[in-house]
Amino acid sequence: MFHQLPETGYLREWQILGDAQNHIPPLIPVSKATWRRGCKTGRFPAPLKNGRINIWPVESIRALIANGMKHGG
């Protein structure tokens, strides 16, 4: 799975959660509501803002996957 991620950069929500319409599999297989709730509670990494767009550093997503989605408790 890691070979599909860039070494550095940022990911948008659809890149993390997948996009069934465009046949993009999820990196983190949770619903959008679960992802957003987890970002608020600290279960998942908090997003950065780029204007109105939420983005996540690819390094934080790599760490989340490597740690078995146990980020923040």
C-alpha positions as CSV (number, residue, x, y, z in Angstrom):
1,M,0.0,0.0,0.0
2,F,2.8,2.4,0.8
3,H,4.2,2.2,-2.7
4,Q,1.1,4.0,-4.0
5,L,1.7,7.0,-1.7
6,P,4.2,9.8,-2.5
7,E,7.1,10.3,-0.2
8,T,6.0,13.8,0.8
9,G,3.1,16.0,0.1
10,Y,-0.6,16.1,1.0
11,L,-3.6,14.0,0.5
12,R,-7.2,15.1,0.2
13,E,-10.1,13.3,2.0
14,W,-11.2,11.4,-1.2
15,Q,-7.7,10.1,-1.6
16,I,-7.7,8.7,1.9
17,L,-11.2,7.4,2.0
18,G,-11.4,6.3,-1.6
19,D,-13.8,7.1,-4.4
20,A,-16.1,4.3,-5.5
21,Q,-17.3,6.2,-8.5
22,N,-13.8,6.6,-9.9
23,H,-12.7,3.1,-8.7
24,I,-10.2,4.5,-6.2
25,P,-9.8,2.1,-3.2
26,P,-9.6,3.6,0.3
27,L,-6.3,3.8,2.2
28,I,-8.4,4.0,5.4
29,P,-11.6,1.9,5.1
30,V,-14.0,4.0,7.2
31,S,-17.0,6.1,6.3
32,K,-16.7,9.9,5.8
33,A,-18.6,10.5,9.0
34,T,-16.3,8.2,11.0
35,W,-13.2,9.8,9.5
36,R,-14.4,13.3,10.3
37,R,-15.5,12.4,13.8
38,G,-12.1,10.6,14.4
39,C,-10.2,13.7,13.2
40,K,-12.2,15.8,15.8
41,T,-11.6,13.4,18.6
42,G,-7.9,12.7,17.9
43,R,-8.4,9.1,16.7
44,F,-7.1,10.2,13.3
45,P,-4.8,13.0,12.4
46,A,-6.3,16.5,12.3
47,P,-6.4,18.1,8.8
48,L,-4.6,21.2,7.7
49,K,-6.5,23.9,5.8
50,N,-5.6,25.0,2.3
51,G,-8.2,27.7,1.8
52,R,-11.5,25.8,2.1
53,I,-9.9,22.4,1.5
54,N,-8.8,19.9,4.2
55,I,-5.5,18.2,3.5
56,W,-3.4,15.7,5.5
57,P,0.4,15.3,5.3
58,V,1.1,12.0,3.6
59,E,3.5,11.3,6.5
60,S,0.7,11.4,9.0
61,I,-1.4,9.0,6.9
62,R,1.6,6.6,6.5
63,A,2.1,6.6,10.3
64,L,-1.6,6.0,10.9
65,I,-1.5,3.0,8.6
66,A,1.8,1.7,10.0
67,N,0.4,1.9,13.6
68,G,-2.8,0.1,12.7
69,M,-5.0,3.2,13.0
70,K,-4.2,3.7,16.7
71,H,-3.3,7.4,16.3
72,G,-4.1,9.4,19.3
73,G,-5.4,6.6,21.5
